[in-house]
């Protein structure tokens, strides 16, 4: 459980850095960190159960990451 939280935090830091500093491969980092968010919080939700601590956090992050995926896809096209 702690490992999943660490993965999510590291992903958030990388995502923030890649958006702050315009790295040429930032789009790749955004896709990678979004995938890490989805993986980590989905696993956290499965571990804690549908009514556990992760459910509302999971829903809000899922909505945010889906929006980010759409933004990245539109940017790539």
C-alpha positions in Angstrom: 0.0 0.0 0.0 2.8 2.4 0.9 4.6 1.5 -2.4 1.5 2.5 -4.4 1.4 5.9 -2.6 5.1 6.4 -3.3 4.6 5.5 -7.0 1.8 8.0 -7.2 3.8 10.8 -5.5 6.8 10.2 -7.7 4.6 10.3 -10.7 3.1 13.6 -9.5 6.5 15.1 -9.0 7.7 13.9 -12.4 4.5 15.3 -14.0 4.9 18.6 -12.3 8.6 18.9 -13.3 7.9 18.0 -16.9 5.1 20.6 -17.1 7.2 23.3 -15.4 10.4 22.8 -17.4 9.5 22.3 -21.0 11.3 19.1 -21.7 11.3 17.9 -25.3 10.0 14.5 -24.3 7.5 15.9 -21.8 4.5 14.3 -23.6 6.1 10.9 -23.0 6.5 11.6 -19.3 2.9 12.8 -19.1 1.6 9.6 -20.6 3.9 7.6 -18.3 2.9 9.4 -15.1 -0.8 9.3 -16.0 -0.5 5.5 -16.4 1.2 5.3 -13.0 -1.6 7.4 -11.4 -4.2 5.1 -12.9 -2.4 2.0 -11.9 -1.6 3.1 -8.3 -4.9 4.4 -7.4 -6.9 1.6 -9.0 -4.8 -0.9 -7.0 -5.3 1.2 -3.8 -9.1 1.3 -4.4 -9.2 -2.5 -5.0 -7.2 -3.1 -1.8 -9.3 -0.7 0.3 -12.6 -1.8 -1.2 -15.3 0.2 -3.0 -16.3 2.1 0.1 -12.7 2.5 1.4 -10.5 5.6 1.7 -9.5 5.4 -1.9 -12.9 5.5 -3.6 -13.6 9.2 -3.7 -9.9 10.0 -4.4 -9.9 7.3 -7.1 -12.9 8.8 -8.8 -11.5 12.4 -8.8 -8.1 11.2 -10.0 -9.7 9.0 -12.7 -11.6 11.9 -14.1 -8.5 14.1 -14.0 -6.4 11.5 -15.7 -9.0 10.8 -18.4 -9.1 14.5 -19.2 -5.3 14.5 -19.3 -5.3 11.5 -21.7 -7.7 13.4 -24.0 -5.6 16.5 -23.9 -2.4 14.5 -24.8 -4.2 12.6 -27.6 -5.5 15.9 -29.0 -2.0 17.4 -28.8 -0.4 14.4 -30.5 -2.9 14.6 -33.4 
